[in-house]
Amino acid sequence: MPVNIVMIAFAGISCIPYYFKYESRKPQTRETVVLAVMVSLTVMSRIIFGIIPGFKPVSAMVIICGMVFGRESGFVCGSMSAFVSNFFFGQGPWTVFQMFSWGMIGWIAGILNRKQILEKNRLALMIYGILAGIFFSMLMDVWTVLAAGEEFQWTRYIAILATSIPVTLEYCVSNVIFLWILTPVLIKKLSRVKYKYGFF
């Protein structure tokens, strides 16, 4: 059990450096407001699709935020969306895993799109959506093992990975669908906001 507590604490503490990274670049107030709006939209999207557990536009929204506003904003959008939406879905030790998972999905999207790799290549974006679904599922399965109340065991983790394949596929499919639908519209609108107010 102490090992489990350490792992949960580590997942939560891992988010802190990314928040400091965001603050260190001294974002403009208007940029923070736009980011808050993105978090709100992401939270609402999760709530709206709450009746379908694995089919949600959260990862797609976080990826788009990271693509447009950069890795720091992508991480904040992902992690804060998990934290805020769990006031509706329920807070618990799993929240820090969701925060880190969605945060890293946004962070990596920001890195990959520095030269508009994801924005200009639809296939690359869809592949990243699939990988993001797998990444999220694998990290959340770590929490599933810890929730059993025993020490982390690789054999149990691998077994859970195997049994969660249908849910993982649902994550991947939903990411591809929502990225395909939302990216053309949101990228254009958010990019317009970005350049209009000088978010570089």
N, C-alpha and C positions, 0 to 999 in steps of 0.2 A: 504493500500500500504506500509506504513512503516514496518509492520509486515513481509510482503513479502521480503522486502529488507534485513531485519535482518536475515531471514531464509536462503536467498541466501548467505549472508555474512558468516553465521555460517557454511554452507556447505563447503565454500572455506577455512575458517580458520581451520576447522576440519582436513584438510590434513596436516597442518604444523607440528603438533607433530610427525607424522609418518616420515616426512622427517628428522626431528631432530634425531629421533630414528635410522634411517639408517646411518646418519652421525656420531652419537655418537659411533658406533662400529668401526669407522675408516676403511672402506673397502679398500682393495688393489686397486691400479689403474687398474690392469688387470681384477679384478672383476667388476669394474665400466664399463670397456670397454665391457665385455660380457653382462652386463645388458643393455648397450646402444644398443647392437646388438639385444637383445630380444625385446626391445622397438621398434626398427626399423622394425623387422619382424612382430610384432603385428600390427603396424601402416599399413604396406603394406597389411597385411591380411584383415584389415578392408576396405581399399581402393579397393582391388580386388573384395570383395564381396559387395561393396557399392550399387550395383543395387538391392540387396535383403535386405531391411531394417532390418529385425529381424534375418536374417540368416548369422551369422558372427562367425569366430573362435577367436574373441578377448578374450572372457571370458576363453576359453579353454587354450589359450596361457598364459594368466595371471595366471591361476590356476597352470599350469605346471611350470612356473617360480617360483611361491611361493613354490611349492612342492620341487623343486630342490635346490633353493638358499635361502629359508627361508622367513619368513613373511615380513621383511623389504623390501627385493628385490621385493617380490610379490606386495607390495603396490606401490612401486615406478614404477614398470612396468605397473601396471594398470592405475595409475593416469596420468603418463606421456604419455602413449599411447593415452589416451583420449584427453589430451591437444594438443599433436603434430598432431594427425590425424584431429583434428578440424580446423587446418589451411587449410585443404582440404575441410572438410564438413561444416565449418562455426563455428566461435567462438560466444559465447553468454553466458548469465547467466546459461544456461543448462549445460555448460561445467563443472562447479564445481561439479554438481550432478553426472555427468558421471565419473569425476575424483575420487570422493569419493566412488562411487559404485564399479567401477572396482578395485580401490585400496583396498577396504575392501575384495573383493572377493579373491584377491591375498594374503592379510594378513591372512585371515582365513584359506586358503589352506596351508599356511606355518605352521600355528599352528597345524592343523589336521594331517599334514604329518611329525611331529617331530619324531614319531616312525614308519614312513612309512605306516600309516594307509591307506592313499589313494593310495599309490604306490603299495601295496601288495594286496589290496582288490578292484578289479575292480567294484564290485557292489557299494561299499561305494563311489567310485569316481563318478560313474554315478549319484548316489543320490545327491551328492554334486553339480554336474553339474546342476541338475534340481533345487535344492534349490537356486543356484546362479542365475539362470534365473529368478526365482520368486523374489528374493531379488532385482536384478537390475531393474526389471519392477516396483516393488512397490516404490522404491526410485525415479525413473524417473517420476512416476505418481504424486509424490509430486510436482515436477517442473511443470507438466501439470496443476495442480490446481493453482499454483502461477502465471502461464502465463496468466491465465484468467483475471488477474489484480485486483482481489478482495481479501478480507481476506481469509485465509485458512479456508475451511469448511470441516468437516468430512463427511457430507452427500455427498458433491460433490466428495470428494476423493473416497469414497466407490463406488459411481456410476461409476467413471472413472476406478477403479479397475475391476469392472464387465465388462465394455465395452472393456477393454484391454486384456481380457482373451485370444483371438486368438493370439495376439502379444506375450503375455507371454508364451503361448504354443510353439510358434515359437522359442523364446529364449531358452526354455528348450530343445527342440528337437535338435536344432543346437549345444547346449553345449554337449549333449550326443554323437552326431555323431562325432563332432570334437575331443572330448576327447578320444573316442574309436579309432579314426584313428591316431591322433597325439601323444598320450601319449607313446605308446611302442617305437616309433622312437625317439622322442625328449628327453624322460627321459634317455634313454641309452646314447645318444650323449652328453647331457648336464651334466650328472653325470660323464662322462669320463673327460670332461673339468674341472668340479668342483674338482675332485680328482687329476687330473694332475697338476693343478696350486694351489692346496691347499686352496680352498674356503671352510672353515669349519665353 
